[in-house]
């Protein structure tokens, strides 16, 4: 399968922080990546596939899931490099945050496209409920390394990450060049306009052209 490019590695890790997962088929020695989203996110899945195409045997396919949900998914072939990531991201088949992980802008953008949301009050969240408390604290530290302040916010029984309003201009500035067109709705503003946040002062940010 060859070595992963840096972009491919970043897309895979960003997916693992979100909805993607690695698994080892019984009887096989190496791991594969599965990308599985709602059919409504078809363009996003197609973008991931285009990035990882040389790692796959076939393209994305739709599949009827639970209830009326239609999933759109693809898997990669197995590889030693994916097995190395599996050993870092999983313990006893449970996904975790590796202590040695360092985020880059593409990882963060994919993470947001997978599991990010923006509420009407302009609060921005990363849905990290799948991770334990210790791993969520690591996620907060990963964001801090990029200059983004965040906190853990309780969502019913579980916690998720809330980006602090003072860090939103920094957050948007990092991820916006890598947000694909079909996912720009998650930004919650017109990408050709200025995004403003009022707190003690006014910040402004213009999205760069992708």
C-alpha positions as CSV (number, residue, x, y, z in Angstrom):
1,X,0.0,0.0,0.0
2,X,3.0,2.3,0.4
3,X,3.7,5.0,2.9
4,X,1.0,7.4,4.0
5,X,1.5,11.0,2.9
6,X,1.4,13.7,5.6
7,X,-2.0,14.8,4.4
8,X,-3.4,11.3,4.4
9,X,-2.1,10.7,7.9
10,X,-3.7,14.0,9.1
11,X,-7.0,13.1,7.5
12,X,-6.9,9.7,9.1
13,X,-6.0,11.0,12.6
14,X,-8.7,13.7,12.3
15,X,-11.2,11.0,11.5
16,X,-10.1,8.9,14.5
17,X,-10.7,11.9,16.7
18,X,-14.2,12.1,15.2
19,X,-16.3,9.3,13.7
20,X,-13.7,7.2,11.9
21,X,-12.4,4.0,13.5
22,X,-9.7,1.4,12.9
23,X,-10.4,-2.3,13.2
24,X,-8.6,-5.6,12.8
25,X,-10.6,-8.3,10.9
26,X,-10.5,-11.6,12.8
27,X,-7.8,-13.8,11.4
28,X,-5.9,-10.9,9.9
29,X,-2.8,-9.2,11.3
30,X,-3.2,-5.6,10.2
31,X,-5.8,-2.9,10.8
32,X,-8.0,-1.1,8.3
33,X,-9.8,2.3,8.5
34,X,-13.6,2.5,8.1
35,X,-15.2,5.9,7.2
36,X,-18.9,5.8,7.8
37,X,-21.2,8.9,7.7
38,X,-24.8,9.7,6.9
39,X,-25.6,9.7,3.2
40,X,-26.4,13.5,3.7
41,X,-22.6,13.8,4.1
42,X,-21.9,12.2,0.7
43,X,-19.7,15.0,-0.6
44,X,-17.6,14.8,2.6
45,X,-17.1,11.0,2.3
46,X,-16.2,11.4,-1.3
47,X,-13.6,14.0,-0.3
48,X,-12.1,11.6,2.2
49,X,-12.1,8.8,-0.3
50,X,-10.4,11.0,-2.9
51,X,-7.7,11.8,-0.4
52,X,-7.2,8.1,0.6
53,X,-8.1,6.5,-2.8
54,X,-4.8,4.8,-3.3
55,X,-5.3,3.0,0.1
56,X,-8.6,1.5,-1.0
57,X,-9.8,-1.3,-3.2
58,X,-13.2,0.2,-4.0
59,X,-15.1,3.5,-3.6
60,X,-17.8,4.5,-1.1
61,X,-21.1,2.7,-1.1
62,X,-24.5,3.4,0.5
63,X,-26.0,1.0,3.0
64,X,-29.3,1.0,5.0
65,X,-28.6,1.2,8.7
66,X,-30.7,1.3,11.8
67,X,-34.2,2.7,11.2
68,X,-34.4,4.7,8.1
69,X,-30.8,5.9,8.3
70,X,-28.8,5.5,5.1
71,X,-25.1,5.3,5.6
72,X,-22.4,6.1,3.1
73,X,-19.1,4.4,3.8
74,X,-15.8,3.0,2.6
75,X,-12.9,1.0,4.0
76,X,-9.2,1.1,3.3
77,X,-7.0,-2.0,2.8
78,X,-5.1,-3.3,5.7
79,X,-1.6,-2.0,6.4
80,X,1.2,-2.0,8.9
81,X,1.0,1.8,9.2
82,X,-2.7,1.6,10.1
83,X,-1.8,-1.1,12.7
84,X,0.7,1.3,14.2
85,X,-2.0,3.9,14.6
86,X,-4.4,1.3,15.9
87,X,-1.9,0.4,18.7
88,X,-1.7,4.1,19.6
89,X,-5.4,4.9,19.5
90,X,-6.9,1.8,21.0
91,X,-6.7,-0.2,24.2
92,X,-8.9,-3.3,24.6
93,X,-10.8,-2.1,21.4
94,X,-11.7,1.2,23.1
95,X,-10.6,4.4,21.3
96,X,-8.4,6.7,23.3
97,X,-6.2,9.8,22.8
98,X,-2.5,9.0,22.5
99,X,-0.3,10.9,24.9
100,X,2.2,11.7,22.2
101,X,-0.4,13.1,19.7
102,X,0.2,16.6,18.3
103,X,-2.6,18.3,16.3
104,X,-2.0,20.0,13.0
105,X,-4.6,22.2,11.1
106,X,-5.9,19.5,8.9
107,X,-6.4,17.1,11.8
108,X,-8.4,19.8,13.6
109,X,-10.4,20.7,10.5
110,X,-11.4,17.1,9.9
111,X,-12.2,16.6,13.6
112,X,-14.5,19.6,13.4
113,X,-16.1,18.4,10.1
114,X,-16.7,15.0,11.8
115,X,-17.9,16.0,15.2
116,X,-18.0,19.8,15.5
117,X,-21.2,21.9,15.9
118,X,-22.1,25.6,16.3
119,X,-25.1,26.6,18.4
120,X,-27.3,29.6,17.9
121,X,-25.6,31.4,20.7
122,X,-22.3,31.0,18.8
123,X,-20.9,28.4,21.2
124,X,-18.8,25.9,19.3
125,X,-18.5,22.4,20.5
126,X,-16.5,19.2,19.7
127,X,-18.5,16.2,20.6
128,X,-16.0,14.2,22.5
129,X,-18.5,12.2,24.6
130,X,-17.0,8.9,23.3
131,X,-13.8,9.6,25.2
132,X,-13.2,9.2,28.9
133,X,-12.6,12.2,31.2
134,X,-8.8,11.8,31.1
135,X,-8.7,11.6,27.3
136,X,-11.0,14.7,27.1
137,X,-8.5,16.6,29.2
138,X,-5.8,15.6,26.7
139,X,-8.0,17.0,23.9
140,X,-8.2,20.3,25.8
141,X,-4.4,20.3,26.1
142,X,-4.0,19.5,22.4
143,X,-6.1,22.5,21.5
144,X,-4.1,24.7,24.0
145,X,-0.9,23.7,22.1
146,X,-2.5,25.4,19.1
147,X,-3.3,28.5,21.1
148,X,-7.0,27.6,21.4
149,X,-8.6,27.8,24.9
150,X,-11.4,25.4,25.6
151,X,-13.3,23.8,28.5
152,X,-15.3,20.7,29.2
153,X,-19.0,21.3,29.1
154,X,-21.6,18.8,30.5
155,X,-24.0,17.5,27.9
156,X,-26.6,15.6,29.8
157,X,-24.7,12.6,31.3
158,X,-21.5,13.2,29.4
159,X,-19.0,16.0,28.7
160,X,-17.9,17.6,25.5
161,X,-15.4,20.3,24.6
162,X,-16.6,24.0,24.2
163,X,-14.2,26.4,22.5
164,X,-14.0,29.6,24.5
165,X,-15.4,32.6,22.7
166,X,-12.1,34.5,23.0
167,X,-10.4,31.7,21.0
168,X,-13.0,31.5,18.2
169,X,-11.1,33.8,15.8
170,X,-8.0,31.7,16.3
171,X,-10.0,28.5,15.9
172,X,-11.7,29.7,12.7
173,X,-8.5,31.0,11.3
174,X,-6.8,27.6,11.7
175,X,-9.5,25.4,10.2
176,X,-11.4,27.5,7.7
177,X,-8.8,27.0,4.8
178,X,-9.4,23.3,5.0
179,X,-13.2,23.1,5.4
180,X,-14.7,21.7,2.2
181,X,-17.6,23.6,0.6
182,X,-20.3,21.1,1.6
183,X,-19.2,21.5,5.3
184,X,-19.0,25.3,5.4
185,X,-22.5,25.4,6.9
186,X,-20.9,24.3,10.2
187,X,-18.9,27.5,10.3
188,X,-22.2,29.3,10.8
189,X,-21.3,32.4,8.8
190,X,-20.8,33.5,5.2
191,X,-17.2,32.7,4.4
192,X,-16.8,35.8,2.3
193,X,-17.9,38.1,5.1
194,X,-16.2,39.2,8.3
195,X,-17.0,37.2,11.4
196,X,-17.2,39.3,14.6
197,X,-17.3,38.4,18.2
198,X,-18.0,41.0,20.8
199,X,-16.7,40.4,24.3
200,X,-14.5,43.1,25.8
201,X,-13.3,44.0,22.4
202,X,-14.2,43.2,18.7
203,X,-12.3,40.5,16.8
204,X,-12.5,40.1,13.1
205,X,-11.5,37.4,10.8
206,X,-11.8,36.9,7.0
207,X,-11.7,33.4,5.7
208,X,-8.9,32.7,3.3
209,X,-9.7,31.2,-0.1
210,X,-9.4,27.5,-0.1
